[in-house]
Amino acid sequence: MVTSASGPVLQSSSALTQFILAPNPGPMSLDGTNSYVLRADGYSGAIVVDPGPLDEEHLRALAGAGPVELILVTHRHADHTAGSARLHELTGAPVRAADPAHCHGSGTPLQAGEVLSAAGLEARVVATPGHTSDSVCFHLPGDGPHGSVLTGDTILGRGTTMLDYPDGTLSDYLASLDRLEALGPAAVLPAHGPVLPSLTDIVRDYRAHRLERLAQIRTALDQLNLDATAGDVADVVYADVDPSVRRAAETSVAAQLHYLRGGADRL
């Protein structure tokens, strides 16, 4: 987490956004959760996206970046949501998420295609299930020359995301990549890792990676048997994976086996 003598500080991420890095680094969260602060030029009010963990210093820094008008959540995982209720207490701002369980105050569930207006800007909700069933992204068309997209964990700043099967599925994820690619070369503002310059390019890389993994899993099934478990397949396809992310690897393999076994070859 970047700090000064007075605590965590805002870092620039795009023309209309800044972020505070949460103090929760790890194998799955990379450097930590990027909690974004959005506002149009000349506005003091702000939107916060993904408050992150229940860390008082981090949440007070986000509250101090306001006044906070609206709090948004990209998906249900605790490294994005655990601090939401407390940030609502600190600011009075409603918390909105696709999953009603993570809405607070007067916040209502997010709807696909909905245009949110706060802090002098507009953000469109893009449904992107796959990492989880409730994953959403936020498209800011006015943020820079090509706009930007806050991608949560659907697209990361480094590496590739896991599919939290059975809640997240590969068929949903591939459809979400198609949906994101249609937004063009927007800047990618991920919840973990650095900002990326082109959504179009990274989506194509992600899709190619998924298709390559599917091919590897088909080969592994040929070597094993059609009834092989996700653990059996991961032993072949992810033989060198660090133990800290072994569970994530097996979960993603399970999602891909479900895809392959769920009705013929979709490729």
C-alpha positions as CSV (number, residue, x, y, z in Angstrom):
1,M,0.0,0.0,0.0
2,V,1.3,3.4,-0.9
3,T,1.3,5.7,2.2
4,S,2.5,9.0,3.3
5,A,3.1,10.3,6.8
6,S,-0.7,10.8,7.0
7,G,-1.6,7.4,5.7
8,P,-2.7,5.8,2.4
9,V,-2.7,8.1,-0.6
10,L,-4.6,8.3,-3.9
11,Q,-2.7,7.3,-7.0
12,S,-3.6,8.4,-10.5
13,S,-5.0,5.7,-12.9
14,S,-6.8,7.5,-15.7
15,A,-8.2,11.0,-16.5
16,L,-11.3,10.4,-14.3
17,T,-10.0,7.9,-11.8
18,Q,-7.6,7.4,-9.0
19,F,-7.1,4.4,-6.6
20,I,-5.9,3.5,-3.2
21,L,-4.1,0.2,-2.9
22,A,-5.5,-1.9,-0.1
23,P,-3.1,-3.6,2.3
24,N,-4.1,-7.2,1.3
25,P,-1.4,-8.6,-1.0
26,G,-1.4,-12.3,-1.7
27,P,-1.2,-15.0,-4.4
28,M,-4.8,-14.3,-5.6
29,S,-4.9,-10.5,-4.9
30,L,-1.5,-9.8,-6.3
31,D,-0.3,-6.4,-4.8
32,G,-3.7,-5.9,-3.2
33,T,-7.1,-4.6,-4.1
34,N,-7.2,-1.4,-6.2
35,S,-10.1,0.6,-4.6
36,Y,-11.0,3.2,-7.2
37,V,-12.2,6.7,-6.7
38,L,-14.1,8.2,-9.7
39,R,-15.1,11.8,-10.3
40,A,-15.4,14.2,-13.2
41,D,-13.1,17.3,-13.4
42,G,-14.2,20.0,-11.0
43,Y,-16.3,17.7,-8.8
44,S,-15.5,17.1,-5.1
45,G,-18.0,14.2,-4.8
46,A,-16.8,10.7,-5.7
47,I,-17.8,7.2,-6.5
48,V,-15.8,4.4,-4.9
49,V,-15.5,1.0,-6.6
50,D,-14.5,-2.1,-4.6
51,P,-13.9,-0.8,-1.1
52,G,-11.7,-3.9,-0.4
53,P,-11.0,-5.5,2.9
54,L,-12.2,-4.4,6.4
55,D,-9.2,-2.3,7.1
56,E,-10.0,0.9,9.0
57,E,-7.1,3.0,7.8
58,H,-7.8,2.1,4.2
59,L,-11.6,2.7,4.5
60,R,-11.1,6.1,6.2
61,A,-8.7,7.1,3.4
62,L,-11.4,6.3,0.9
63,A,-14.0,8.2,2.9
64,G,-11.7,11.2,3.0
65,A,-11.5,11.2,-0.8
66,G,-15.1,12.3,-1.0
67,P,-17.7,13.2,-0.2
68,V,-18.5,9.7,-1.4
69,E,-21.9,9.7,-3.2
70,L,-22.0,6.1,-4.3
71,I,-20.2,2.8,-3.6
72,L,-20.0,0.1,-6.2
73,V,-18.9,-3.6,-6.0
74,T,-17.7,-5.6,-9.0
75,H,-18.4,-9.0,-7.4
76,R,-19.0,-10.9,-4.2
77,H,-15.4,-11.9,-3.1
78,A,-14.4,-10.6,0.3
79,D,-11.3,-8.8,-0.9
80,H,-13.8,-6.5,-2.7
81,T,-16.7,-6.5,-0.3
82,A,-15.6,-6.9,3.3
83,G,-15.2,-3.2,3.8
84,S,-18.4,-2.2,2.1
85,A,-20.7,-2.0,5.1
86,R,-18.1,0.0,7.1
87,L,-17.5,2.4,4.2
88,H,-21.3,3.0,4.1
89,E,-21.2,3.7,7.8
90,L,-18.4,6.2,7.4
91,T,-20.0,8.0,4.4
92,G,-23.7,7.3,4.3
93,A,-23.3,6.4,0.6
94,P,-25.4,3.5,-0.7
95,V,-23.6,0.4,-1.7
96,R,-24.8,-1.3,-5.0
97,A,-23.8,-4.7,-6.3
98,A,-25.4,-7.2,-8.6
99,D,-25.9,-9.5,-5.6
100,P,-28.5,-8.0,-3.2
101,A,-26.5,-9.6,-0.3
102,H,-23.8,-7.0,-0.9
103,C,-26.1,-3.9,-1.1
104,H,-26.2,-1.6,1.9
105,G,-28.2,1.4,2.8
106,S,-30.6,2.5,0.1
107,G,-28.5,0.6,-2.5
108,T,-30.4,-1.6,-5.0
109,P,-29.1,-4.4,-7.1
110,L,-27.2,-3.4,-10.3
111,Q,-28.8,-4.2,-13.6
112,A,-27.0,-5.0,-16.8
113,G,-26.9,-2.0,-19.1
114,E,-27.9,0.4,-16.4
115,V,-26.3,3.9,-16.6
116,L,-25.2,5.2,-13.3
117,S,-24.9,9.0,-12.7
118,A,-22.9,10.4,-9.8
119,A,-19.9,12.5,-9.1
120,G,-20.4,14.4,-12.4
121,L,-19.9,11.3,-14.6
122,E,-21.8,8.4,-16.1
123,A,-20.8,4.7,-15.8
124,R,-22.5,1.8,-17.6
125,V,-23.0,-1.5,-15.9
126,V,-21.7,-4.4,-18.1
127,A,-22.7,-7.9,-16.9
128,T,-19.6,-10.1,-17.1
129,P,-20.3,-13.4,-15.3
130,G,-17.6,-16.1,-15.4
131,H,-15.1,-15.3,-12.7
132,T,-18.3,-15.4,-10.5
133,S,-21.9,-15.4,-11.5
134,D,-22.4,-11.8,-10.2
135,S,-19.4,-10.2,-11.8
136,V,-19.9,-6.8,-13.4
137,C,-17.6,-4.3,-15.0
138,F,-18.1,-0.5,-15.3
139,H,-17.6,1.3,-18.6
140,L,-16.6,5.0,-18.4
141,P,-16.9,6.1,-22.1
142,G,-15.8,9.6,-21.3
143,D,-12.6,8.6,-19.5
144,G,-9.8,9.6,-21.9
145,P,-9.7,9.1,-25.7
146,H,-11.1,5.6,-25.8
147,G,-12.8,5.4,-22.4
148,S,-12.0,3.0,-19.7
149,V,-13.5,-0.1,-18.1
150,L,-13.2,-1.1,-14.4
151,T,-12.9,-4.8,-14.8
152,G,-12.9,-6.2,-11.3
153,D,-11.4,-9.7,-11.4
154,T,-12.8,-10.5,-14.9
155,I,-9.5,-9.1,-16.3
156,L,-6.4,-8.7,-14.1
157,G,-3.5,-6.4,-14.6
158,R,-1.1,-9.4,-14.5
159,G,-1.7,-13.1,-15.3
160,T,-5.2,-14.5,-15.9
161,T,-8.2,-14.8,-13.6
162,M,-9.6,-18.0,-12.1
163,L,-13.2,-19.2,-12.7
164,D,-14.8,-19.8,-9.4
165,Y,-16.7,-23.0,-10.5
166,P,-19.4,-24.0,-10.1
167,D,-20.6,-20.4,-9.5
168,G,-18.5,-19.2,-12.4
169,T,-18.5,-21.0,-15.7
170,L,-16.4,-21.0,-18.8
171,S,-19.3,-20.5,-21.2
172,D,-20.3,-17.4,-19.3
173,Y,-16.7,-16.2,-19.2
174,L,-16.2,-16.5,-22.9
175,A,-19.4,-14.7,-23.6
176,S,-18.3,-11.9,-21.2
177,L,-15.0,-11.6,-23.1
178,D,-17.0,-11.1,-26.3
179,R,-19.0,-8.4,-24.6
180,L,-15.9,-6.6,-23.4
181,E,-14.2,-6.8,-26.7
182,A,-17.1,-5.0,-28.3
183,L,-16.2,-1.9,-26.1
184,G,-13.0,-1.3,-28.2
185,P,-9.5,-0.2,-27.1
186,A,-10.6,1.2,-23.7
187,A,-8.1,1.5,-20.9
188,V,-8.3,-1.5,-18.5
189,L,-8.6,-0.6,-14.8
190,P,-8.4,-4.0,-13.0
191,A,-9.0,-4.6,-9.3
192,H,-5.6,-6.2,-9.0
193,G,-2.4,-5.3,-10.8
194,P,-1.5,-2.4,-13.1
195,V,-3.6,-0.5,-15.5
196,L,-3.5,-1.9,-19.1
197,P,-3.7,0.2,-22.3
198,S,-6.1,-1.7,-24.5
199,L,-9.1,-3.8,-23.6
200,T,-9.3,-5.2,-27.1
201,D,-5.7,-6.5,-26.9
202,I,-6.0,-8.1,-23.5
203,V,-9.4,-9.7,-24.2
204,R,-7.9,-11.4,-27.3
205,D,-4.9,-12.6,-25.2
206,Y,-7.3,-13.9,-22.5
207,R,-9.4,-15.8,-25.0
208,A,-6.3,-17.3,-26.7
209,H,-5.1,-18.4,-23.2
210,R,-8.4,-20.1,-22.4
211,L,-8.5,-21.9,-25.8
212,E,-4.9,-23.1,-25.3
213,R,-5.8,-24.4,-21.8
214,L,-8.8,-26.2,-23.3
215,A,-6.5,-27.9,-25.8
216,Q,-4.1,-28.9,-23.1
217,I,-7.0,-30.4,-21.0
218,R,-8.2,-32.4,-24.0
219,T,-4.7,-33.8,-24.4
220,A,-4.6,-34.6,-20.7
221,L,-7.9,-36.5,-21.0
222,D,-6.6,-38.5,-23.8
223,Q,-3.6,-39.5,-21.6
224,L,-5.8,-40.2,-18.6
225,N,-9.4,-41.1,-19.2
226,L,-12.7,-39.3,-19.8
227,D,-13.7,-39.6,-16.2
228,A,-10.5,-38.0,-14.8
229,T,-11.0,-35.6,-11.9
230,A,-10.0,-31.9,-11.9
231,G,-7.2,-32.9,-9.6
232,D,-5.9,-35.6,-12.0
233,V,-6.0,-33.1,-14.9
234,A,-4.4,-30.3,-12.9
235,D,-1.5,-32.7,-12.1
236,V,-0.8,-32.8,-15.8
237,V,-1.7,-29.3,-17.0
238,Y,-0.6,-27.3,-14.0
239,A,2.3,-29.6,-12.9
240,D,4.5,-26.6,-12.0
241,V,2.0,-24.4,-10.4
242,D,2.9,-22.9,-7.0
243,P,1.1,-24.7,-4.1
244,S,-0.4,-21.3,-3.0
245,V,-2.6,-21.2,-6.1
246,R,-3.2,-25.0,-6.6
247,R,-6.8,-24.7,-5.4
248,A,-7.5,-22.0,-8.0
249,A,-5.9,-24.1,-10.7
250,E,-8.1,-27.1,-9.8
251,T,-11.2,-24.8,-9.7
252,S,-10.5,-23.5,-13.2
253,V,-9.8,-27.0,-14.5
254,A,-13.2,-28.1,-13.1
255,A,-14.9,-25.2,-15.0
256,Q,-13.2,-26.3,-18.2
257,L,-14.1,-29.9,-17.7
258,H,-17.7,-28.8,-17.2
259,Y,-17.5,-26.9,-20.4
260,L,-16.1,-29.8,-22.4
261,R,-18.5,-32.3,-20.9
262,G,-21.5,-30.1,-21.1
263,G,-22.5,-30.7,-24.7
264,A,-20.1,-31.4,-27.6
265,D,-17.2,-29.3,-28.7
266,R,-18.1,-25.6,-28.8
267,L,-15.0,-24.4,-30.5
